[in-house]
Amino acid sequence: MNPNSPYPKPVPRYYMPNQPAEGFIAERQPPPYYSSAEPQYPPYRAGAEGPPAAYPQPYYTGIGGNPAPAMYRQPEVIVTSVPVIATVVSAAHFGATPTRTTCPSCQQQIVTNISPVPGLLTWLLFGGLLLFGCWLGCCLIPFCVDSLQDVRHTCPSCNHEIGRFKRL
């Protein structure tokens, strides 16, 4: 480096306290460790007296100067299973006529009430008639014919739907 240079002398980045500052760059070292102001907790001894209780938390104020909520131990949750008895009623024996069966809701021996409801066959026939030019009202004929609709079976005492007979 030229001593007559108009530029200032470069300053080394790291100085060692007991070394001359002239041109000496120390190696990078980690920053010194400081003791934290947090409370020190006792070590956990497994099996000695069970799991530790909640450790004391440092006091701080939350939003609006309210103290932080205290830390409590979670209550234990005991899960028990209850056997579920399900009555499976196969929809295969439901037809277009009322059927004698046991209602799964009220457990009574009944003869089902039937009512027609639009199903897949009804909607397909509606779409087909609409495509073939019956758009002035003739396409609604499948909704008026009970034999083109699905059949819904309900309980006469509790009105629970027991099953459906699907035409398609």
C-alpha positions as CSV (number, residue, x, y, z in Angstrom):
1,M,0.0,0.0,0.0
2,N,1.4,3.4,-0.9
3,P,1.8,5.8,2.1
4,N,1.3,8.8,-0.2
5,S,-2.1,7.5,-1.5
6,P,-5.0,10.0,-1.4
7,Y,-7.3,7.1,-0.3
8,P,-7.7,6.3,3.4
9,K,-6.1,3.2,4.8
10,P,-8.5,0.2,5.0
11,V,-9.7,-0.6,8.4
12,P,-9.6,-4.2,9.4
13,R,-12.9,-5.8,10.3
14,Y,-12.1,-7.7,13.5
15,Y,-9.6,-6.6,16.1
16,M,-8.2,-8.7,18.9
17,P,-8.0,-6.8,22.2
18,N,-4.4,-7.7,23.0
19,Q,-3.1,-7.4,19.4
20,P,-2.0,-4.4,17.4
21,A,-4.8,-3.0,15.2
22,E,-2.5,-2.3,12.2
23,G,-3.5,-4.7,9.5
24,F,-4.4,-7.6,11.8
25,I,-7.7,-9.4,11.0
26,A,-8.8,-12.0,13.5
27,E,-10.5,-15.2,12.6
28,R,-14.3,-15.3,13.0
29,Q,-15.3,-16.6,16.4
30,P,-18.8,-17.2,17.7
31,P,-20.3,-14.4,19.9
32,P,-19.8,-14.9,23.6
33,Y,-22.7,-16.6,25.4
34,Y,-24.5,-14.8,28.1
35,S,-26.6,-16.3,30.8
36,S,-30.3,-15.9,30.1
37,A,-32.7,-14.1,32.4
38,E,-35.2,-16.9,32.1
39,P,-35.8,-19.1,35.1
40,Q,-33.9,-22.4,35.3
41,Y,-36.1,-25.5,35.6
42,P,-35.2,-28.6,37.5
43,P,-34.3,-31.6,35.3
44,Y,-37.1,-34.1,34.6
45,R,-36.6,-37.4,36.2
46,A,-38.5,-40.1,34.3
47,G,-40.5,-42.4,36.6
48,A,-39.6,-40.6,39.8
49,E,-42.9,-38.9,40.7
50,G,-44.7,-38.9,37.3
51,P,-44.7,-36.2,34.8
52,P,-43.8,-32.7,36.1
53,A,-46.5,-30.2,36.9
54,A,-46.6,-27.0,34.9
55,Y,-43.4,-25.1,35.3
56,P,-43.8,-21.5,36.6
57,Q,-43.9,-19.1,33.7
58,P,-42.4,-15.6,33.8
59,Y,-45.0,-12.9,34.4
60,Y,-45.7,-10.6,31.5
61,T,-48.6,-8.4,30.6
62,G,-50.7,-9.1,27.6
63,I,-52.6,-6.8,25.4
64,G,-54.1,-3.9,27.3
65,G,-52.0,-4.6,30.4
66,N,-54.0,-7.7,31.4
67,P,-51.9,-10.4,33.0
68,A,-51.2,-13.6,30.9
69,P,-53.4,-16.6,31.6
70,A,-52.1,-19.0,34.2
71,M,-50.9,-22.4,32.9
72,Y,-53.0,-25.3,34.1
73,R,-52.7,-29.0,33.6
74,Q,-55.0,-30.4,30.9
75,P,-57.8,-32.7,32.2
76,E,-57.5,-36.3,31.2
77,V,-59.9,-37.5,28.6
78,I,-61.2,-41.1,28.9
79,V,-62.5,-42.5,25.6
80,T,-64.9,-45.4,25.8
81,S,-66.5,-47.1,22.9
82,V,-70.2,-47.8,22.9
83,P,-71.4,-50.7,20.7
84,V,-73.6,-49.5,17.9
85,I,-76.4,-51.7,16.8
86,A,-77.3,-51.0,13.2
87,T,-80.3,-52.4,11.5
88,V,-79.5,-52.8,7.9
89,V,-82.6,-52.9,5.7
90,S,-81.8,-54.1,2.2
91,A,-83.3,-52.0,-0.5
92,A,-83.5,-55.1,-2.7
93,H,-86.9,-56.2,-1.4
94,F,-88.5,-52.8,-1.8
95,G,-90.7,-52.7,-4.9
96,A,-93.3,-50.5,-6.4
97,T,-95.9,-51.8,-3.9
98,P,-96.2,-51.3,-0.1
99,T,-94.0,-53.8,1.8
100,R,-94.4,-55.3,5.3
101,T,-91.2,-54.7,7.4
102,T,-89.9,-53.5,10.7
103,C,-89.1,-49.7,10.9
104,P,-85.5,-49.2,11.9
105,S,-86.5,-45.9,13.6
106,C,-89.5,-46.8,15.8
107,Q,-89.0,-50.7,15.8
108,Q,-92.6,-51.4,14.9
109,Q,-94.0,-53.9,12.4
110,I,-95.5,-51.8,9.6
111,V,-96.7,-51.8,6.1
112,T,-94.8,-49.0,4.3
113,N,-96.5,-46.0,2.7
114,I,-95.3,-45.3,-0.8
115,S,-95.0,-42.1,-2.7
116,P,-93.6,-41.4,-6.2
117,V,-90.5,-39.2,-6.5
118,P,-88.7,-38.2,-9.6
119,G,-85.6,-40.4,-10.2
120,L,-83.0,-40.9,-12.8
121,L,-85.4,-42.5,-15.3
122,T,-87.7,-39.5,-15.0
123,W,-85.0,-37.0,-15.7
124,L,-83.5,-38.9,-18.6
125,L,-86.9,-39.1,-20.3
126,F,-87.4,-35.4,-19.7
127,G,-84.1,-34.6,-21.3
128,G,-84.7,-37.0,-24.2
129,L,-88.1,-35.5,-25.0
130,L,-86.6,-32.0,-24.7
131,L,-83.9,-32.8,-27.2
132,F,-86.4,-34.3,-29.6
133,G,-88.4,-31.1,-29.8
134,C,-91.1,-31.6,-27.1
135,W,-90.3,-28.4,-25.4
136,L,-93.8,-26.9,-25.1
137,G,-94.8,-29.0,-22.2
138,C,-94.8,-32.5,-23.5
139,C,-91.3,-33.0,-22.0
140,L,-93.0,-32.8,-18.5
141,I,-95.1,-36.0,-19.0
142,P,-92.6,-38.3,-17.2
143,F,-93.2,-36.2,-14.0
144,C,-96.9,-37.0,-14.2
145,V,-96.7,-40.8,-14.8
146,D,-96.1,-42.7,-11.5
147,S,-94.8,-45.8,-13.2
148,L,-91.9,-43.7,-14.6
149,Q,-90.8,-42.4,-11.2
150,D,-88.9,-43.9,-8.2
151,V,-91.0,-45.2,-5.2
152,R,-90.2,-43.9,-1.7
153,H,-91.1,-46.2,1.2
154,T,-91.9,-44.4,4.5
155,C,-93.1,-45.6,8.0
156,P,-96.7,-44.6,8.6
157,S,-96.2,-44.0,12.3
158,C,-92.9,-42.0,12.4
159,N,-92.6,-40.9,8.7
160,H,-89.0,-42.1,8.6
161,E,-87.8,-43.0,5.1
162,I,-87.0,-46.7,5.1
163,G,-86.0,-47.2,1.5
164,R,-86.4,-46.4,-2.2
165,F,-87.3,-48.5,-5.3
166,K,-85.3,-47.1,-8.2
167,R,-86.5,-47.7,-11.7
168,L,-83.1,-47.2,-13.2
